[in-house]
Amino acid sequence: MGVVKSTNYDALLSRRARLTTARGRLGAAGGAPSPLYLFGAGQPDPGSFPYKDIVTATEKAIAAEGRQLFMYGDALGYAGLRNLVCEKTKHFEGFEVSSDEVLITNGSSHAISLVCDAFVDLGDTIISEAPTFSGTLHNFRRYGPEIVSVGLDDEGIRTDELEERLKDLDRQGRKAKFIYTIVNFQNPAGMTQSLRRRQELLRLADKYDTLILEDDAYGELRYDGEAIQSLYGLDESGRVIRSGTLSKILGAGVRLGWLLAPPELIPRFSAFKTDGGTNPYMSRVATFYMREHMIPHVEELRGVYRQKRDLMLERLHAGLGDGAEVSRPDGGFFIWIRLPEGTDPAKLVGLAAERRVQYVPGNAFYPSADEGTEYIRLAFSFATLDEIRAGVDLLCEAIKAARA
């Protein structure tokens, strides 16, 4: 064997790679046994996957389109899937979009990356509600912007606070490239943005000449209440870009999402795609399945996840009483908990790990690691009902012990 040489990779890294840091790991202690109660990542329920019908859809897609499944695809994505997104939007949300407003992507995180590719330079400013999805924050950090935070209340993003941030930027001769918001069942905090706030948000974007990036990964998974018109559907000025995904209503491994955007922006985003047409094979399989099963499948999922949400809330309230603030989302996958006063977050990590319970610490959802330490997020989507029942009881036990 020759002499082993070492390479200083750090010296060769790009500026963007040096900006990227890993944060917000799932709550676990080093050396602890692997968790049994997986309340961390927002994984869909494996029991909900339509295995047999996907096999049938694959057979139909191959019979109908043959070798096209195995060829490179259209840069904008499979036309059938783009049309399906239009049909889905009309059915679930009641407004119409055309296929020239749709760009198929490799999941919604890819869609958000394309927006950053097109609009964000190193040092630019973007505004994000906080807390917000940790994966998107990680995505943003790769582009090196200043992330300006705006708080939330029961109606969603605080538009009074948002206007102050926009005024401050204007006084400095600066402009936000876009405002990022999760309108439905906000991840992690759980609330749904009110119609009043949506209208105010659109007004502010127009007044201060910026865009809105509307993230709606969970919109179909509503368990209570009535749907509110999306920002994209309300927009009359072409300021809203919207990301969506099949990850939550078909399967995370499908890796298919999309952007909705004014047609003149679609080529700007597609210029950053080098994938030979996003997954032509799975795009066709998903389309053939969803054409026949989309509506009943979503209804089935609502029943599955509503039951899990309700059980997790029941066990949390039984275990913590009024000592903790626990969100009650109308949909989605997550419950956001403000820990009881006096809880030691660092101690809780170890105590939960000893009980093999996984969660995500609250500071993962803020631009600054110093914020949100008094919160944790739980996902009820992946675990079975028995695991929710046992695991939440153990977590409540750990939370009580972390106050001692």
Residue pairs with C-beta under 8 A, 6 or more apart in sequence:
10 18
15 122
15 144
16 122
16 142
16 143
16 144
19 141
19 142
19 143
19 144
20 138
20 141
20 142
21 141
22 138
23 134
23 137
23 138
23 363
23 364
23 369
24 134
24 137
24 138
24 360
24 361
24 363
24 364
24 365
25 364
26 35
26 40
26 41
26 358
26 359
26 360
27 40
27 348
27 349
27 352
27 353
27 357
27 358
27 359
27 360
27 361
27 376
28 35
28 349
28 352
28 353
28 358
29 349
29 350
29 353
29 354
32 350
32 353
32 354
32 356
33 353
33 356
34 356
35 353
35 356
35 357
35 358
36 356
36 357
36 387
36 391
37 355
37 356
37 357
37 358
37 383
37 387
37 388
37 390
37 391
37 392
37 394
37 395
38 358
38 379
38 382
38 383
38 387
39 357
39 358
39 359
39 378
39 379
39 380
39 382
39 383
39 391
39 392
39 395
40 358
40 359
40 360
40 379
41 360
41 379
41 382
42 187
42 248
42 333
42 334
42 379
42 381
42 382
43 252
43 379
43 381
43 382
44 247
44 248
44 251
44 252
44 381
44 382
45 301
45 304
45 305
45 308
45 381
45 382
46 382
47 304
47 384
48 300
48 301
48 304
49 251
50 250
50 289
50 293
50 297
53 289
53 292
53 293
54 285
54 289
57 285
57 286
57 288
57 289
57 292
58 285
58 288
60 288
61 69
61 284
61 285
61 287
61 288
62 69
64 288
65 284
68 280
68 284
69 280
69 281
69 284
69 285
70 280
70 281
71 280
72 276
72 277
72 280
73 276
73 277
73 278
73 279
73 280
73 283
74 277
75 270
75 273
75 277
76 82
76 102
76 103
76 104
76 266
76 270
77 102
77 103
77 104
77 105
77 258
77 277
77 278
77 283
78 104
78 277
78 278
78 280
78 283
78 284
78 287
79 99
80 283
80 284
80 287
81 104
81 256
81 258
81 283
81 284
81 286
81 287
82 99
82 102
82 104
82 258
83 99
84 287
84 290
84 291
84 294
85 97
85 99
85 102
85 104
85 244
85 258
85 260
86 96
86 97
86 98
86 99
86 102
88 220
88 290
88 294
89 95
89 96
89 97
89 260
90 96
90 97
91 294
91 295
92 219
92 220
92 227
92 298
93 219
93 227
93 229
93 230
93 233
94 227
94 229
94 233
95 229
95 230
95 233
97 232
97 260
98 263
100 263
100 266
101 260
101 261
101 262
101 263
101 266
102 258
102 259
102 260
102 266
103 111
103 114
103 258
103 259
103 261
103 266
103 269
103 270
103 273
104 256
104 257
104 258
104 278
104 283
105 111
105 114
105 243
105 256
105 257
105 258
105 259
105 273
105 278
106 255
106 256
106 257
106 275
106 278
106 279
107 245
107 247
107 255
107 256
107 257
108 215
108 217
108 243
108 244
108 245
108 247
108 257
108 258
109 135
109 136
109 139
109 257
110 257
111 243
111 244
111 245
111 257
111 258
111 259
112 136
112 139
112 213
112 215
112 243
113 139
113 142
114 259
114 269
114 272
114 273
115 178
115 213
115 241
115 243
115 259
115 269
116 139
116 140
116 142
116 143
117 269
117 272
118 265
118 268
118 269
118 271
118 272
119 177
119 178
119 211
120 126
120 140
120 143
120 145
120 177
121 143
122 143
122 144
122 145
123 144
123 145
123 146
124 143
124 145
124 146
124 177
125 145
125 146
125 148
125 169
125 174
125 175
125 176
125 177
126 140
126 145
126 146
126 147
126 148
126 176
126 177
126 178
126 179
126 180
127 147
127 148
127 149
127 150
127 162
127 165
127 166
127 176
127 178
127 179
127 180
127 210
128 136
128 137
128 140
128 147
128 148
128 149
128 150
128 179
128 180
128 181
128 367
129 149
129 150
129 151
129 152
129 156
129 157
129 180
129 181
129 182
129 186
130 149
130 150
130 151
130 152
130 365
130 366
130 367
130 371
131 152
131 188
131 189
131 336
131 362
131 365
131 366
131 371
131 372
131 375
132 180
132 182
132 186
132 187
132 188
132 365
132 366
133 182
133 187
133 188
133 215
133 365
134 360
134 364
134 365
136 180
136 215
137 147
137 365
137 366
137 367
140 147
140 180
141 147
145 177
147 367
148 165
148 169
148 176
149 366
149 367
149 368
150 157
150 158
150 161
150 162
150 165
150 179
151 157
151 158
151 161
152 158
152 186
152 189
152 191
153 191
154 191
155 191
155 193
155 194
155 196
155 197
156 181
156 183
156 186
156 191
156 192
156 193
156 194
156 197
156 198
157 179
157 181
157 193
157 197
157 201
159 197
159 200
159 201
159 204
162 179
162 201
162 204
163 204
165 176
166 176
166 204
166 207
166 208
166 210
169 175
169 176
169 208
170 208
175 208
175 209
175 210
176 208
176 210
177 210
177 211
178 210
178 211
178 212
178 213
178 241
179 201
179 204
179 205
179 210
179 211
179 212
179 213
180 213
180 215
181 193
181 201
181 212
181 213
181 214
181 215
181 231
182 215
182 216
182 217
183 192
183 193
183 198
183 214
183 215
183 216
183 219
183 228
183 230
183 231
184 192
184 193
184 216
184 218
184 219
184 222
184 228
184 331
184 332
185 191
185 192
185 218
185 221
185 222
185 329
185 330
185 331
185 332
185 333
185 334
186 192
186 193
187 217
187 218
187 332
187 333
187 334
188 334
188 336
188 360
188 362
188 365
188 375
188 377
189 327
189 336
190 327
190 328
190 329
190 332
190 334
190 335
190 336
191 327
191 329
192 225
192 228
192 329
192 330
192 331
193 201
193 228
194 228
195 228
195 229
198 228
198 229
198 230
198 231
198 234
199 234
201 212
201 231
202 212
202 231
202 234
202 235
202 237
202 239
202 240
205 211
205 212
205 237
205 239
205 240
206 237
206 239
210 239
211 239
211 240
211 241
212 231
212 235
212 239
212 240
212 241
213 241
213 242
213 243
214 230
214 231
214 232
214 240
214 241
214 242
214 243
215 242
215 243
216 230
216 242
216 243
216 244
217 243
217 244
217 245
217 247
217 248
218 248
218 331
218 332
218 333
219 227
219 230
219 244
219 331
220 248
220 249
220 298
220 301
221 248
221 249
221 298
221 301
221 302
221 305
221 331
221 332
221 333
222 302
222 330
222 331
223 302
223 305
223 306
223 309
223 330
223 331
224 306
224 330
224 331
225 330
230 242
231 240
231 242
232 240
232 241
232 242
232 260
234 240
238 262
241 259
241 260
241 261
241 265
242 259
242 260
242 261
243 257
243 258
243 259
243 260
244 257
244 258
244 260
245 256
245 257
245 258
246 254
246 256
246 257
246 286
246 290
247 254
247 255
247 256
247 257
248 333
249 294
249 297
249 298
249 301
250 256
250 286
250 289
250 290
250 297
254 282
254 286
255 279
255 282
256 278
256 279
256 282
256 283
256 286
259 266
259 269
261 269
290 297
305 331
305 333
305 380
305 381
307 385
308 380
308 381
308 383
308 385
308 388
309 329
309 335
309 380
311 380
311 385
311 388
311 389
312 335
312 378
312 380
312 388
312 392
313 326
313 328
313 335
315 388
315 389
315 392
315 393
315 396
316 324
316 326
316 335
316 337
316 392
316 396
317 326
318 393
318 396
319 392
319 393
319 395
319 396
319 397
319 399
319 400
320 326
320 340
320 396
320 399
323 340
323 341
324 337
324 338
324 339
324 340
324 399
325 337
325 338
326 335
326 336
326 337
326 338
327 334
327 335
327 336
327 337
328 335
329 335
333 379
333 380
333 381
334 377
334 378
334 379
334 380
335 377
335 378
335 379
335 380
336 362
336 375
336 376
336 377
337 375
337 376
337 377
337 378
338 374
338 375
339 345
339 348
339 374
339 375
339 376
339 399
339 402
340 399
340 403
342 403
343 374
343 399
343 402
343 403
344 402
344 403
345 361
345 362
345 373
345 374
345 376
345 402
347 401
347 402
348 376
348 398
348 399
348 402
349 361
351 398
351 401
351 402
352 358
352 359
352 394
352 395
352 398
354 398
355 394
355 395
355 397
355 398
356 394
357 391
357 394
357 395
357 398
359 376
359 377
359 378
359 395
360 376
360 377
360 379
361 372
361 373
361 375
361 376
362 372
362 373
362 374
362 375
362 376
362 377
363 369
363 370
363 371
363 372
363 373
363 375
364 372
364 377
365 372
365 375
365 377
366 372
378 392
378 395
380 388
383 391
